[in-house]
Amino acid sequence: MVDEKQIASLTAETLAVQVVLTNVLLEIGKLDPTLRSAIKRGLSDAADSVENLATRSDAVSPDLIVKALHVIEEMRAASVGDGPSLAPMD
């Protein structure tokens, strides 16, 4: 069984990965407009993949899909330089 300490650790790890990835994508996007466009397309493709997963699988809860899409949208906004930094979700 997963205890609260493990959940807190996984939450911190997930947040760290999101922030690192977002900032790396932001820096790569600053190098070239073509790279920035590719990052935008990649994040749009990621959102589409999550939405497709939601329609094809009953094993994934709607709450998980909504949270995943929220994270992708935050990453998209932050990594192309026109959004806020990622903040922990409720």
C-alpha positions in Angstrom: 0.0 0.0 0.0 1.2 3.5 -0.8 1.6 5.8 2.2 1.4 9.6 2.4 5.2 9.8 2.4 5.4 7.9 -0.9 2.7 10.1 -2.4 4.5 13.2 -1.3 7.7 12.0 -2.8 6.1 11.0 -6.1 4.3 14.4 -6.2 7.6 16.2 -5.7 9.3 14.1 -8.3 6.6 14.7 -10.8 6.6 18.5 -10.2 10.4 18.5 -10.6 10.3 16.7 -13.9 7.5 19.0 -15.2 9.5 22.1 -14.2 12.8 20.9 -15.7 11.2 19.8 -18.9 9.2 23.0 -19.3 12.3 25.1 -18.7 14.4 23.0 -21.1 11.7 23.3 -23.8 11.6 27.1 -23.2 15.4 27.4 -23.6 15.3 25.3 -26.8 12.4 27.3 -28.2 14.4 30.5 -27.7 17.1 29.2 -30.0 15.0 29.2 -33.2 11.4 29.9 -34.2 11.3 26.5 -36.0 12.2 24.7 -32.8 9.6 26.8 -30.9 7.0 25.7 -33.5 8.0 22.1 -33.1 7.7 22.3 -29.4 4.2 23.7 -29.8 3.2 21.0 -32.2 4.7 18.3 -29.9 2.7 19.6 -26.9 -0.5 19.7 -29.1 0.2 16.2 -30.1 0.6 15.2 -26.5 -2.8 16.7 -25.6 -4.4 14.9 -28.6 -2.9 11.6 -27.4 -4.3 12.1 -23.9 -7.7 12.9 -25.4 -7.5 9.8 -27.6 -6.6 7.7 -24.6 -9.7 9.0 -22.8 -12.0 7.9 -25.7 -10.4 4.5 -26.1 -9.9 3.3 -22.6 -12.3 3.0 -19.6 -9.3 2.2 -17.4 -8.3 5.9 -17.3 -10.4 8.0 -15.0 -11.9 11.3 -16.3 -10.2 13.1 -13.4 -6.8 11.8 -14.5 -7.4 12.9 -18.1 -8.4 16.4 -17.0 -5.3 16.7 -14.8 -3.1 15.5 -17.6 -4.5 18.0 -20.0 -4.1 20.7 -17.5 -0.4 19.9 -17.0 0.1 19.8 -20.8 -1.6 23.2 -21.2 0.5 24.7 -18.4 3.7 23.3 -20.0 2.6 24.7 -23.4 2.0 28.1 -22.0 5.2 28.2 -20.0 7.5 26.6 -22.6 6.7 29.0 -25.4 7.3 31.9 -23.1 3.8 33.4 -22.9 2.6 31.7 -19.8 3.3 31.5 -16.1 5.7 29.0 -14.5 4.2 25.7 -13.4 2.7 25.7 -10.0 1.4 22.8 -8.0 -2.1 21.8 -8.7 -4.8 21.5 -6.0 
